[in-house]
Amino acid sequence: MAFTPSKDHKRREREQKKMDKRLAREEAKSEKLAADRAAEDAAEEEAIKQVAIDAKAKEEADFEAELEAEARGEGAS
């Protein structure tokens, strides 16, 4: 006589499959959130670097303008 799984066994298998699918969905969701956070952090870090670069460029431009103004002032005197 062939072995046939009981109804209870089949029910447990169905429930286990459902649980596995649910866990897989939750894991995928958490991985997506982690990836989104990492992307946001990288973008924020890049923005901070750009602000620092812009500030340095402005400082250098102001310094050059001051030097030019002093050179004009001394040349006119």
NUDO-406910 format. One record per residue (C-alpha): x, y, z; residue number from 0. Coordinates in steps of 0.05 Angstrom, whole numbers, m for minus. Last residue first. Layout:
<atoms>
+--------+--------+--------+-----+
|      u |      v |      w |   n |
+--------+--------+--------+-----+
|      X |      Y |      Z | NUM |
...
+--------+--------+--------+-----+
</atoms>
This chain:
<atoms>
+--------+--------+--------+-----+
|      u |      v |      w |   n |
+--------+--------+--------+-----+
|    950 |   2115 |   m122 |  76 |
|    914 |   2084 |   m181 |  75 |
|    959 |   2022 |   m183 |  74 |
|    951 |   2010 |   m109 |  73 |
|    876 |   2011 |   m112 |  72 |
|    873 |   1967 |   m174 |  71 |
|    919 |   1916 |   m141 |  70 |
|    878 |   1919 |    m78 |  69 |
|    814 |   1907 |   m117 |  68 |
|    846 |   1849 |   m154 |  67 |
|    870 |   1818 |    m90 |  66 |
|    801 |   1826 |    m59 |  65 |
|    768 |   1794 |   m120 |  64 |
|    817 |   1736 |   m117 |  63 |
|    800 |   1726 |    m43 |  62 |
|    726 |   1728 |    m57 |  61 |
|    734 |   1677 |   m113 |  60 |
|    775 |   1632 |    m66 |  59 |
|    722 |   1636 |    m12 |  58 |
|    667 |   1622 |    m62 |  57 |
|    705 |   1561 |    m88 |  56 |
|    715 |   1535 |    m17 |  55 |
|    641 |   1545 |     m1 |  54 |
|    621 |   1509 |    m65 |  53 |
|    668 |   1450 |    m49 |  52 |
|    640 |   1445 |     22 |  51 |
|    568 |   1448 |     m4 |  50 |
|    586 |   1394 |    m55 |  49 |
|    614 |   1349 |     m1 |  48 |
|    551 |   1357 |     40 |  47 |
|    508 |   1341 |    m21 |  46 |
|    550 |   1278 |    m33 |  45 |
|    540 |   1256 |     39 |  44 |
|    465 |   1267 |     33 |  43 |
|    462 |   1227 |    m32 |  42 |
|    502 |   1170 |     m1 |  41 |
|    457 |   1170 |     61 |  40 |
|    395 |   1169 |     17 |  39 |
|    422 |   1112 |    m24 |  38 |
|    440 |   1073 |     39 |  37 |
|    371 |   1085 |     67 |  36 |
|    338 |   1061 |      2 |  35 |
|    382 |    999 |      3 |  34 |
|    363 |    984 |     75 |  33 |
|    289 |    995 |     59 |  32 |
|    295 |    948 |     m1 |  31 |
|    329 |    895 |     42 |  30 |
|    273 |    902 |     94 |  29 |
|    220 |    892 |     41 |  28 |
|    256 |    832 |     11 |  27 |
|    260 |    801 |     80 |  26 |
|    187 |    814 |     94 |  25 |
|    167 |    783 |     27 |  24 |
|    212 |    722 |     40 |  23 |
|    183 |    714 |    109 |  22 |
|    112 |    716 |     81 |  21 |
|    129 |    665 |     27 |  20 |
|    160 |    618 |     78 |  19 |
|    100 |    626 |    124 |  18 |
|     52 |    610 |     67 |  17 |
|     94 |    549 |     48 |  16 |
|     93 |    526 |    121 |  15 |
|     18 |    534 |    125 |  14 |
|      9 |    493 |     62 |  13 |
|     56 |    439 |     89 |  12 |
|     20 |    438 |    156 |  11 |
|    m47 |    429 |    120 |  10 |
|    m18 |    372 |     79 |   9 |
|      5 |    338 |    143 |   8 |
|    m63 |    347 |    175 |   7 |
|    m96 |    319 |    114 |   6 |
|    m53 |    257 |    120 |   5 |
|      1 |    242 |     70 |   4 |
|     m9 |    181 |     27 |   3 |
|     39 |    123 |     32 |   2 |
|     27 |     69 |    m19 |   1 |
|      0 |      0 |      0 |   0 |
+--------+--------+--------+-----+
</atoms>
